[in-house]
């Protein structure tokens, strides 16, 4: 059930990104790089990526699997993080519940 709950927003995010790539404006003149709230948004995004990377590194424990899962987050964002949680979320949950 957890995987399905995670799959739906992950696919929705991927669809939103695909739509934004086709229809949006990511030029230097856009609000994301010129408005202070754009900077806050970017910082928040990448801070979340860093937090996700910490969780992934703690869960994977080995260097190369961690690199495999963490590095693409910088390009693919939370779609990649969502995929990791879909695949590893149940094991993460078991470890959290056990303490």
Secondary structure as GFF3:
##gff-version 3
##sequence-region A 1 99
A	DSSP	alpha_helix	2	23	.	.	.	ID=ss1
A	DSSP	alpha_helix	31	34	.	.	.	ID=ss2
A	DSSP	alpha_helix	36	60	.	.	.	ID=ss3
A	DSSP	alpha_helix	63	71	.	.	.	ID=ss4
A	DSSP	alpha_helix	73	76	.	.	.	ID=ss5
A	DSSP	alpha_helix	78	98	.	.	.	ID=ss6
###
